[in-house]
Amino acid sequence: PLQLDRCKDLEHLDLSHNYLKAIPPESKDNVNLKTLNLERNRLIHLPETLNEWTKLESFNVAYNRVESFPDDLTAWSNNLHTLLFDHNQMDEIPKSFSSLIELTKLSCEDNAIRNIDPAASDYWENLKYFNADNNLIRSLPDTIHKWHMLEYISVRRNKIGM
């Protein structure tokens, strides 16, 4: 065990490049976390306890085996700016992402995403960077016109227009 529950003031946690199959349960007690990097592990499921981190600004789960996110991400609505889940096994950007109203960077390349739920993207008015390369997306959501801050978008190697 990492005994992270004793680090009550912890703001930045980097557990990248390990062999984690689950997020350490004791980490839910680190309520002051602003940055959590879990890149290059063996995660498949993300626990509902992600909502414990209400101050989280950046979450990186790239290069894992994540299949889905929890249904409720409202705890992240006021602070999460960066969400990276490249190289996973997601098949959609779910409706739960609609609560991520402060999101400025979203990268989800190399998944199996077929669908971006229109409700998920309806409130991404602050989104500046969107990368969804190497997926199975057939069309972008109609709500893209609401992404007023958008500076960069890449959807290379998808199924758009087919």
Wavefront OBJ file of the C-alpha trace (Angstrom):
o trace
v 0.000 0.000 0.000
v 1.121 3.510 -0.776
v -0.342 4.955 2.445
v -1.388 8.087 0.607
v -4.176 8.715 3.090
v -1.591 10.252 5.422
v -0.715 12.961 2.888
v -3.718 15.198 3.461
v -2.240 18.269 1.733
v -1.078 16.428 -1.375
v -1.890 18.447 -4.530
v 0.079 16.643 -7.258
v 0.287 12.882 -7.579
v 2.189 11.137 -10.355
v 1.771 7.364 -10.458
v 2.579 7.040 -14.146
v 4.575 4.151 -15.626
v 3.610 1.587 -13.009
v 1.569 -1.601 -12.985
v -1.571 -0.302 -11.284
v -4.725 -2.240 -12.079
v -6.824 0.018 -9.859
v -6.557 3.477 -8.396
v -5.277 3.029 -4.845
v -8.368 3.202 -2.599
v -6.598 5.305 0.012
v -5.990 8.053 -2.562
v -9.664 9.087 -2.300
v -8.709 10.782 0.977
v -6.422 13.187 -0.874
v -9.184 15.752 -1.329
v -6.736 18.545 -2.226
v -5.453 16.839 -5.376
v -5.141 19.202 -8.328
v -3.123 16.987 -10.663
v -3.364 13.228 -10.997
v -1.214 11.398 -13.538
v -1.980 7.707 -14.009
v -0.514 7.419 -17.496
v 0.870 4.038 -18.619
v -0.628 1.684 -16.084
v -3.078 -1.195 -16.438
v -6.301 0.479 -15.398
v -9.554 -0.804 -16.868
v -12.198 0.671 -14.570
v -12.305 4.081 -12.935
v -14.061 4.162 -9.561
v -17.015 6.355 -8.635
v -14.736 7.800 -5.923
v -13.203 10.068 -8.575
v -15.831 12.531 -7.393
v -13.940 12.856 -4.107
v -11.377 15.031 -5.892
v -13.410 18.216 -6.273
v -10.281 20.367 -6.754
v -8.861 18.279 -9.585
v -7.615 20.422 -12.480
v -5.738 17.862 -14.574
v -6.423 14.132 -14.962
v -4.271 11.899 -17.158
v -5.173 8.238 -17.722
v -3.531 7.884 -21.134
v -2.085 4.520 -22.168
v -4.252 2.310 -20.007
v -7.170 0.020 -20.825
v -9.981 2.240 -19.584
v -13.358 1.289 -21.057
v -15.575 3.932 -19.436
v -15.761 6.827 -17.024
v -18.108 7.043 -14.031
v -21.643 8.226 -14.744
v -21.303 11.241 -12.487
v -18.454 13.714 -12.923
v -20.219 16.791 -11.536
v -17.635 17.173 -8.770
v -15.120 18.130 -11.473
v -17.340 20.739 -13.099
v -15.727 23.838 -11.615
v -12.050 22.962 -11.824
v -11.101 20.293 -14.353
v -9.277 21.934 -17.262
v -7.307 19.037 -18.747
v -8.514 15.518 -19.432
v -6.216 13.100 -21.252
v -7.335 9.572 -22.010
v -5.416 8.731 -25.176
v -4.710 5.075 -26.013
v -7.496 3.424 -24.066
v -10.545 1.354 -24.990
v -13.327 3.915 -24.810
v -16.066 3.584 -27.440
v -17.772 6.912 -26.792
v -17.425 10.268 -25.132
v -20.244 9.825 -22.636
v -22.977 12.161 -21.496
v -21.275 12.450 -18.089
v -18.700 14.733 -19.755
v -21.406 17.405 -20.029
v -20.577 18.522 -16.503
v -16.984 19.382 -17.496
v -17.788 23.008 -18.241
v -14.291 24.346 -17.495
v -12.560 21.876 -19.804
v -9.939 23.544 -22.002
v -7.998 20.488 -23.223
v -9.475 17.127 -24.168
v -7.372 14.452 -25.814
v -8.784 11.025 -26.594
v -6.767 9.756 -29.547
v -6.333 6.055 -30.261
v -9.458 4.708 -28.628
v -12.429 3.106 -30.380
v -14.707 6.129 -30.068
v -17.640 5.961 -32.451
v -19.815 8.568 -30.828
v -19.497 11.912 -29.086
v -22.703 12.233 -27.133
v -24.188 15.623 -28.156
v -25.135 16.324 -24.555
v -21.528 15.721 -23.502
v -20.167 18.451 -25.731
v -22.971 20.958 -25.319
v -21.243 22.891 -22.533
v -17.615 22.843 -23.698
v -17.579 26.582 -24.350
v -14.076 26.911 -22.891
v -12.545 24.092 -24.916
v -9.383 25.235 -26.710
v -7.781 21.921 -27.685
v -9.551 18.798 -28.952
v -7.682 15.755 -30.262
v -9.619 12.654 -31.301
v -7.238 11.165 -33.870
v -7.374 7.451 -34.699
v -10.902 6.630 -33.624
v -14.052 5.511 -35.438
v -15.913 8.839 -35.333
v -18.286 9.359 -38.265
v -19.284 12.945 -37.497
v -18.597 15.776 -35.104
v -21.412 16.908 -32.835
v -23.708 19.718 -33.974
v -22.748 21.540 -30.789
v -19.237 22.248 -32.104
v -20.339 25.799 -32.967
v -20.598 26.445 -29.207
v -16.893 25.782 -28.709
v -16.104 29.504 -28.968
v -12.591 29.254 -27.561
v -11.452 26.416 -29.841
v -7.917 26.939 -31.182
v -6.927 23.405 -32.174
v -8.906 20.421 -33.401
v -7.575 17.201 -34.850
v -9.733 14.280 -35.919
v -7.331 12.584 -38.319
v -7.790 8.930 -39.236
v -11.465 8.563 -38.332
v -14.515 7.602 -40.418
v -15.793 11.142 -41.040
v -17.680 11.464 -44.305
v -18.295 7.754 -44.760
l 1 2 3 4 5 6 7 8 9 10 11 12 13 14 15 16 17 18 19 20 21 22 23 24 25 26 27 28 29 30 31 32 33 34 35 36 37 38 39 40 41 42 43 44 45 46 47 48 49 50 51 52 53 54 55 56 57 58 59 60 61 62 63 64 65 66 67 68 69 70 71 72 73 74 75 76 77 78 79 80 81 82 83 84 85 86 87 88 89 90 91 92 93 94 95 96 97 98 99 100 101 102 103 104 105 106 107 108 109 110 111 112 113 114 115 116 117 118 119 120 121 122 123 124 125 126 127 128 129 130 131 132 133 134 135 136 137 138 139 140 141 142 143 144 145 146 147 148 149 150 151 152 153 154 155 156 157 158 159 160 161 162
